[in-house]
């Protein structure tokens, strides 16, 4: 698995769909996925089509009694893409946390009475 951003999974709605499918049972029914993701039927239909076209989601249609039903599941390729994207997000979160710790340390050392060297840009001289 390579930690890298996946532009197909990155939008929050698609990330939610993939995450719910990864955490759920083998096949997840349309209404259950829609409700868990907190999205409308049309949004789920559109976003699942994008994921299906990419080979990340498999769609199965059938019926329960006389009512048509649609089920989804994450493919092996979709699971691998999701894991890579989540690993990239974890690396990003770690980088942001490290940056925040560095800023906090600089601020704390300024408050504790020590002088912190700062780079100040030279003023712009207009002709």
C-alpha positions in Angstrom: 0.0 0.0 0.0 1.3 3.4 -1.0 0.3 6.4 1.0 -1.0 8.8 -1.6 -4.0 11.0 -2.1 -6.7 9.6 -4.3 -8.7 12.3 -6.1 -11.6 10.0 -6.7 -12.0 9.2 -3.0 -11.0 12.6 -1.6 -14.4 14.3 -1.8 -16.0 13.9 1.6 -19.1 12.2 0.3 -17.1 9.5 -1.6 -14.7 9.1 1.3 -17.8 8.5 3.6 -19.2 6.0 1.2 -16.0 4.1 0.9 -15.4 4.2 4.6 -18.9 2.9 5.4 -18.5 0.1 2.9 -15.1 -0.8 4.3 -16.5 -1.0 7.8 -19.8 -2.7 6.9 -20.9 -6.1 5.9 -20.0 -7.7 2.6 -22.9 -6.1 0.8 -24.7 -2.9 2.0 -28.2 -2.0 0.9 -28.8 1.3 -0.7 -31.1 2.8 2.0 -28.7 1.7 4.8 -25.7 3.3 3.1 -27.7 6.5 2.3 -28.9 6.8 5.8 -25.5 6.1 7.4 -23.8 8.6 5.1 -26.5 11.2 5.7 -27.0 11.9 2.0 -29.9 12.0 -0.5 -30.8 9.2 -2.9 -29.6 11.3 -5.9 -26.2 12.1 -4.3 -25.6 8.4 -3.4 -26.6 7.4 -7.0 -24.3 9.9 -8.6 -21.3 9.4 -6.3 -21.6 5.6 -6.3 -21.6 5.7 -10.1 -18.3 7.6 -10.1 -16.8 5.0 -7.7 -18.3 2.1 -9.8 -16.8 3.5 -13.0 -13.4 3.7 -11.2 -13.7 0.1 -10.2 -13.8 0.9 -6.5 -17.4 -0.2 -5.8 -19.4 -3.1 -7.1 -23.1 -2.7 -7.5 -25.7 -5.6 -7.4 -29.3 -5.1 -8.3 -32.1 -7.4 -7.4 -35.5 -7.5 -5.6 -36.8 -8.4 -2.2 -40.3 -9.6 -2.9 -41.6 -7.3 -5.6 -39.5 -4.3 -4.5 -36.3 -3.5 -6.4 -33.2 -3.2 -4.3 -29.6 -2.1 -4.9 -26.6 -3.3 -2.8 -23.0 -2.0 -2.8 -19.6 -3.4 -1.8 -16.1 -2.1 -1.9 -13.9 -4.0 -4.4 -10.3 -5.1 -3.6 -9.1 -2.2 -5.7 -11.4 0.2 -3.8 -10.2 -1.1 -0.5 -6.5 -0.6 -1.5 -7.2 2.9 -2.8 -9.1 3.8 0.4 -6.2 2.4 2.6 -3.7 4.4 0.6 -5.8 7.6 0.9 -6.3 7.1 4.6 -2.5 6.5 5.1 -1.9 9.8 3.2 -4.4 11.6 5.4 -2.7 10.2 8.5 0.7 11.4 7.3 -0.8 14.8 6.6 -2.4 14.9 10.1 1.0 14.0 11.6 2.7 16.8 9.6 0.1 19.3 10.7 0.4 18.2 14.3 4.2 18.5 14.2 3.9 22.0 12.7 1.5 22.9 15.4 3.8 21.6 18.1 6.7 23.7 16.7 4.6 26.8 16.7 3.4 26.1 20.2 7.1 25.7 21.4 8.1 28.9 19.7 5.2 30.8 21.4 6.0 29.2 24.7 9.6 30.1 24.6 8.7 33.7 23.7 6.4 33.8 26.7 9.0 32.3 29.0 11.2 35.4 28.6 13.7 34.0 26.1 14.3 35.9 22.9 13.3 34.0 19.8 15.0 35.0 16.6 12.6 36.2 13.9 13.0 37.0 10.3 11.4 40.2 9.4 11.1 41.1 5.8 12.8 44.3 4.7 10.4 47.2 3.8 9.5 47.7 0.2 11.1 50.8 -1.3 9.1 52.5 -3.9 10.9 54.5 -6.6 
